[in-house]
Amino acid sequence: MSDRTLFRSGTPIKIAILAMGGQGGGVLADWIVDMAEHAKWWAQTTSVPGVAQRTGATIYYLEMLPESTVKAAGRDPALAMMPTPGDVDLVIAAELMEGGRAIQRGLVTPDRTTLIASSHRSYAVAEKAAHGNGIADPNTVIDAGNEAAKKFYCFDLQALADQAGSIISASLFGAVAGSGTLPFSRADFEQTIRRAGVGVDASLTAFALGFDAAAHALAVPAPIDTSRPMPEVPEHAESPHMQFLLDDLKQNFPVQAHAMMIAGLRRTLDFQDLRYAREYMEHMRRICALDTQFGGLGKSWALTCAAARYVAVSMSYDDVIRVADLKTRSARFERVRGEVGAQTGQLVYTTEYMHPRLDEVCGTLPTALGRAIENSPAASRFIGRFLRKGRFLRSGTLGGFLLLYSLAGMRRFRRATLRHQVETNSLQQWLALVSTTVEHDYELAVEVVNCRRLVKGYSDTHERGNSKYQRLSQAVGRLSGQPDAAGTLRALLAAALADDKGIKLDELLGKALSPHNRDIPWPT
């Protein structure tokens, strides 16, 4: 038995489990209760569900006492229904940020609590919806866990569960056993899984992996590497046509931009076709020529490197055709099956929620027809009657799949659509602004390129981002010639990315463009 055993004579062991829907938090709680009861302990579990699968995790709370202690007291124990800050022995988090929330709630204390958390991430809605990079820094939780917990175990328990073909509750159960924080043997844990009788072999494999990971864990969890490796530049392409583009890239563009341009070529090719990838290369050729002319060699080709990313993003916009294409790919169906743990032979149906707006419908039509409908109040009202409510579509059924597959097949007609004309005109205006700006201020031109990161997504997300981008584009001319114009535009972009409604952006724009506020020390 470990010297970290939590049991103190006469006091219940108190355990809090934080898990989201589908992670088996209830299964884990039931396993612990079953194990305790078979060892002649009194055990009780309660749960408080979160608001939704990712806006709030369910908290399962357990208390347990040896039956000998209960008999010595001469009465049945009164066990608590909810965890109390500062009074929890073991906290188990099925996702890293849930471990952070347990720390925030005061459930983790350095004099008492063992914290076991999986290091993988399931991103919150706010993280996904942010205009910029809204992903929270996982190392903040790692640092907090090292300070707040008596003992902190943190490693990727989801990956171990996936490796075993099981769910994370099994690897978490193994981590609890391997940590030695409960006064039960490994055999007690394993017998509990066998008694459950469901997915026993896979669960035992995941349990063993979790056990070994905890038993050999570092005394202090290592920081998580959040860097993103750049794409590798291949030696050879899969076709002669792509080989021509690859050779062109290597011979005529700076090596600093090669990796991002490879990603751009792949993205534009996947979005449309080989001709579209050639168009991307031509846009980049003009950018690179400007970079060469205005000192890019001495500036590590910053303009070309930035444009390599955002030109590709601008060209591969999210329209109805693109969304339908992504939803009907076999890789997506396989990913969904893997996420829900579907077994061979099981049918999985995905229900898509779709609520197209009038501009999205018009965007898929030929340019002239789409413009005519948008400019006709009567036609807009008539079509709008059918777009008031969203629709639920089961893409796994024949009818639902064929509908989406037909929409995806419209890719061959994309160049003739209204949306493509709008996006192409916007791209040309942006590149023209870059070309004009670089002649006077290289650093400001680089920030003009970076401003394009605001334009992404579709529907309301695209509209809000494009509105902010237009405001920044209009400000570039007035910023040109000001001291540290690039730093000012960088600060404005940061404000636009951080504020969904754009209130902070408008406030800073007013200051930046006012002749009385030009000496404001803008943050970088």
N, C-alpha and C positions, 0 to 999 in steps of 0.2 A: 504494500500500500504506500502511496506517495506521501512524502512529508508535507505536501501541499493540500492534503485532504481537508475539505471545508468543514466537516462535521465537528461541532463543539457541543459537548454534552448538555442536553436540556434545551438546545436552541435549534429550530428548524433550519435546514439548508434551503436557501432562497435562490431561485433561478429565474431569470428573465430571458425569453427567446423573442427576438425580433425578426420576422420573416414576412415576405410579400406573398401575394397569391401565387400558387403554383410551386412554391419552394418547399412545401412539406413541413411547415412549422408545426402544424397540428400533429403530424405523424411523429415528429421528433419529441414533442411534449408527451404524447401517448407512450412512446417507447420508454422515456425516462420514468413515467409513472408506473408502467408495467414492470420494469426492472426493479423499482423500489418495492413494489408490493410483493413480488416474488421473493424478495430478500427480507420479508417481514417488516417492512417499513409502512408507516402511514404516509400517504401522498395525496395531494390535491392540485388540480390545475384549473385555471380560468383563462379566458382570452378576451381581449378588447380589440375588435377589428378596426383597421384603418379606414379612411374614407374611400380609397380606391386602391387598385393594385400597385400604383407607384406614387400616389400622392400621400400615402400613409401606410406603414406596415402594421400588421397585426402583432400585438404583444401578448405572448403566452406567459403566464406567471405560474410558477410551481413552488410549493413548499412541501417538505417531507421530514419525518421524524422516525427514528427506530421504534418498533413496537415496545421494546424494553423500556424506553424512556416514557412512553405513554402509560404503560402499566405502573411504573414507579410513581407517576403523578396521580394515579387513581381516578382519572377522568379522561374523556375524549379531548383531543387537542382542538383549539380554536385557531385555525390557520387563516391567514390573510388572503384577500381576494385580489389585491393590486400591489405592485412593487412600490416601495417607499424610497425616495432618494437617500442615498447613504446607507441603505440597509439591504443590499443585494450581494450575494456571494459569487454568483456566476452569471455572466451576461453572454449570450450566444447570439451573434448577428449574422444573418444569412447573406449580407451584402455590406460593403465597407461603410457606406454613408449611414446605414442604419446603426452601425457601431458608433459613428460620430454622434448620431442623435441620442443614443443611450448615454453618451458622455455628457451631452448638453443637458439632458434631463436629470443629471446627478445620480444616475444608477450605477456609475462606475467610480469607485473610490480607491485611492492608493493603499489604504490600510487593510483592505478586505477583498476587493473584487478581482476575480480572474475574468478577463475579456477574451473571447474567441470570436474572431471575425474573418469572413472570407474577403480576400483582397480584390475580388472581381467587382465590376460596376454594372448596375442596371440604372441607366440614366433617368433622372426625373424629368417630368414634363417641362419644367422651367429650364432645365439644361438643354433639352432638345429644341425648344422654341426660341432661345436667345438668338438675336441677330448675329452676334459674334460668336466667339468660342465660349459658350456658357458652361462648359464642363468644369465642375469643381475640382480643386487640386486634391488628389487622394492623400498626398503626403502631409497635408494639414491634419487629417485624421490619424495618420500614423504617428505623428509627433504628439498629438493630444493623447492617444492611447498609451504611448510610452510613459507619459507623465501621470495620467489619471489612474491607470490600472496597477494593481499589485503585480500581476503577471499578464502579459499581452501576447496572444498567439494570432498571427495574421499571415495567411497564405491563401492561394487560390483554390478554395475548396470546390468551387463550381467546376473547374477544369478537372479535378480529381474525380468528381461525380460523372462528368461526361466521359472521361477515360474508361470508367467502369460500366457505362451504360445505365447509370442510375440517376437519382435526384440528389440534390445537395443535402437533404436531411440525413442521408446515410453517411456521407463524408463528415458532416458536422458531428454526428454521433461518434464517429471514430476519433475525431479531434478531441472531443470531451474525454473519451476513454484514454487517449494517448497523453493528455495533459495531466492525468492523475488527480484531477480536482474533485472527483467524487469517490466515496469509499466503496467502490465496487470493482470486481476483477474484470479483466478483458473477457473471460468466459461468460460472465453475467451479461455483458453488453451483447455478445454474439448470440447467446441463447434468446435474448429478447427479440432480435431480428428474426430468428428462426421461428419463434412462436407466432410472429405476425403472419407468416405464411405467404407474403406477397412479394414477388421479385427478390426472393431470398438470395440467390447466388450473386446477382448484380449488387444488391445492397451490401452483402458481406465483402465483396471486392472493394467497393467504395469505402466501406468502414475501415478496411485494412489500410488503404491508402491514406485516409485521414489520420488514422492512429499513428502510422509511421511518420507522417509529416509533423504531427504534434510532438511525438516522442523525440524527434531529432531537430526540433525547431531552434532557431537562434534565440539567444537570451533577449535580444532586442530586435524586433522585426526590421528588416532592411527597407530603405526607401524604395518606392515604386518608380521604375523608369517610365516617364511620361513622354519621352521623345518619340517622334515618328520618323522612321527611316525613310530616306528618299528612294524612289523607284530605281532599280538597277537599269543601266543602259545595256541592252542586249548586244551581242556580237552580230547576230544575224536575225533577219525578220522572217516571218512565216511565208511571205509571198514576194515575188519580184517587185511588185508595185510598192509594197511597204519597205522593201529593201532599198529602193530608190530614195524614199523619204528619209530612211534611217541614215543613209550615206550623206544625203544633203544636210541633215542635222549635224552630223559629226564634222563635216568639212567646212560648213559655212556659219556656224553659230558658236559662241563661246562655250567652253566646257562647263562653266559654272551653271549654265542654263540647261544642259543636256537632260538631266534627270527629270526636271519639271516639264520640259518639252515632250519627253517620252510619255509622261502621264497625260499631257494635253492631246497628243496624237491619239492615244488609246481612247480618251474620252470622246473626242469628236468623231472618231471612226465608229465607236459604239453608238453614239447618238444618231448618226446619219449614214455616211458612207465614205468611201475612199476619196471621192471628190471633195467632200466637206473637210477631210483631214488635210488635203492640199490647200484649201482655202485658209485653214489655220496656219499652215506654214508660210503662206504669202503675207498674212497679217504680221506674223512674227519677223519675217524678213524686213518689212518696212520699219518695224520697231527697232530691230537690231541695227539697221542703217542709221537711224536717228541716234541710237546709243553710241555708235562708233563716231559719228560726227560731233557729238557734244560731250565727249570725254568719258565714255563708259569704261574704257580700259583702265583708267585710274580710279574708278569707283566700283570695281568688281562687277561690272555689268548689272548694276542694281535694277535698271529700267527693264532690261530684257528678262531678267529672272522674275521680276514681279509680273510682267506682262505674260510670261509663259503660262502662269497659273490662271490669271483672271480673263485672258482672252478665251481660253478653253471653257472656262465656267460660263462666260457670257454667250458663247456660241451654243452651249449645250443646256439651254434654258429648260425649265420644267413646264411643259405644256401637257394637255390632255393625252396626246399621243405618247409622250414619254412615260407618263404615269401608268397608262395601260400596258405599255411594253414591260415595265419593271414588275408589274403585278402578275404577269403571265409567264414569267421566266421559270424554267424548271428549278433553277438554283434557289429561287425564292420559296417555292413549294417545299423543297428539301430542307431549307433553313427553318421553315415553320414547323415541319414534322419533327426536326431535331429539337426545337425549343419546347415543344409540348411532350416530347418523349414518346412519340408514336411508334408502335411496334410494327414489324413487317405484317402486311395484310390488313392493318387498321386503316379505316378511311378518315381523312381529316378534311373538314370543310372550313374555308376561311371566308368570313363575312366582311365585305368591304363597305365602308360608309363613304358615299359619294354625294357631293352637293355642288355641282357645277353652277357657276354664275353666268350671267348673260355674256360678259366679255370673254369667258372661256369658251362658250359655245360659238360665239362669233369668230373667235380666234382660230377655230378648226375649219372654218369655211374659206372658200376662195376670197381673195382680198376684196374684190368689188362687192360681192354679196355680203360679206361680213360688215363692210363699211356702210352699205345701204341699210342694213338692219339696225346698226348702232345709231345711225342718223335719223331713223324713223321712229318717232315716239309710239306710233300705233303698233308697229311690228315688235318693238321692244316690249311693250306691255303685253302683247299676245303671247310671245315666247316666255316672258317672265312668269306668266301664270303657271307654267309647268315646272318652274325652277324654285318655287317657294319652299319646298321641303326637300330634305336630303333623301337619298335612296340607299337601301341596304341590298347589296349584291353578293351572292355566294359564288365566288370565283372558282370553286371546286366543282360546281355543277356544269353540265354541258352548255346550257343556255348562258349562264353567267360568264363562263370562260370564252365562249365564242363571241360574245359582245365585246369583251375587253380585247380579245385577240384581233377582232376586226378593227377596233380603234387603233391598236398598235400597228396594224398593217397600213394605216394611212401615212406612215412615215415616207413612203415613196412620193406622196403628194405634198409633203410638208413645205417645200419651198414656195408653193403657190398659195399658202394660207396667209390670212391676215396677221396672225401672231408672228409668223416668221418675218414678214415685212416690218412689223413694229420692232422686233428685236434686232433685226439687221440695221435699221435706221438708228436705233439707240447705240448699237456697237460702233457704227461709223462716226456718229457725233462724239462719242467718248474718245475714239482714237484720234479724231481731229483735234480735240481739246488737249490730248497728250502731246501731239505733234506741235501745237502752238505753244504750249507751256514750256517744253523742254528747250526751246530756243532761248528762253530768258532765265529759266531756273530749273536746273536738272533735278534737284532734290524735291522741288514742288511737283514736278512731273511724275516722279516715282509715287508720291502720295496721291496724286490724281488716279494713277493706276490702282492703288490699293483701295480707293474709295469704291471701286466696283464690287467689292465684297458685300456691299449692302444689298445688291440686287440678286435675289435668289428666291427659291421656293415658288409657290403659285398662290393664286387667290389673294386673300387678305395679307398674307406674309409678303408676297411679291409687291403688292400695292404699297404697303408701308415702307418697305425697303427702298423701292424705286422713288418714292416721294422724298425720302431723306437724301438719296443720291442726287436727285435733281437740285435740291437746295444747296448741297455742297458744290455741285458743278457750277451753279450760278455764282457762287461766292469766289471761285478760283480767280476770275478776272480781277476782282477787287483786292484779293489777297496778293496778287502778283506785284512784286516790287516792295512789299513790306518786309521789315526785318524778320527773319526766321519764319517766312510764310509757310514753309514745309512743316515746321513744328506746330504752327497754329492749325493747319489743316489736319495734321495728325491728331491733335487734341479734339478737334471737331468730330473726326471720324470715331474716336473712342467714345465720345458722348453719344453719338448716333447709335453705336452698337450697344451701349449700356442701357439706353432708355427706349423702351418699346414705343412710347407715345411721342417721342421727339421733343418733349418740353425742354429738357436740358440743352438739346441741340439748338433750339430757337433762341434760348437765353444766351448761349455762347456766341451764336452767329451775330446777335445784336451787338455784343461787345466787340467781336472781331472786326466787324465792318464799320464800326463807329470811328470817325476820325479822332475822337477824344480818348480812345481806348487802345491805341496802337502799341503802347509801351507795356501792355499787360504781360507779365512773365508766364507764358503758356506752358503747361506741363508737357513733357515729352513721353 
